[in-house]
């Protein structure tokens, strides 16, 4: 009985041919996006009246992530390897900051920066979607490449925007995470005037954002190259 449950839980997380794999993957992606959105919105001064709802979202998402972490740990072939793997650490960081914030509210702003790291979970979900897409239709992988680019861009904006909010939050151009993300977007996009940071930490984020813009440009060129090759191959097959 226990072995059967173990096999079924492993299929939830690792078997792209399982009927529940797609549902579990999509559900975890939905919870991740909603929880990160709540973290971002709770920094907006005009939305402070909705903090009780944001807390409900936070504790509900942490409950889901905790169950997922325990489930993945249970079915892992090597528990040590999972715990110290990149995604294992990200899964743990998705839940630990909330408990740290409960223990000591003086870490609230820092814990918010750590909680935003849970968006990195989308990289694993994108990887799983790629595996699922390969099992179903190899010709649809170019769409998944676009998804990976969008996830990478969203992750960069969230992480750098949150860090910029921590360092420069006392200025109007970084008064909340959405405003800081917009500042980061202007830096990454290039060619748009932006406010110069006042702190060393903000200057570090500026340098990091310019470096990330080069990486994202490389990813975008890779996606465009994939699309171009697919279009040319399609044209040749039609001929």
Secondary structure, DSSP 8 states (H G I E B T S, - for coil): -HHHHHHHHHHHHH-TTSTTHHHHHHHHHHHHHHHHHHHHHTT-GGGGGGHHHHHHHHHHHHHHHHHHHHHHHHH-SSHHHHHTSHHHHHHHHHHHHHHHHHH-GGGHHHHHHHHGGGGGHHHHHHHHHHHHHHHH-GGGHHHHHHHHHHHHHHHHHHHHHHHHHHHHTTSGGGSSHHHHHHHHHHHHH-SS-----SSHHHHHHHHHHHHHHHHHHHHHHHHHHHHHHHHHHHHHHH-
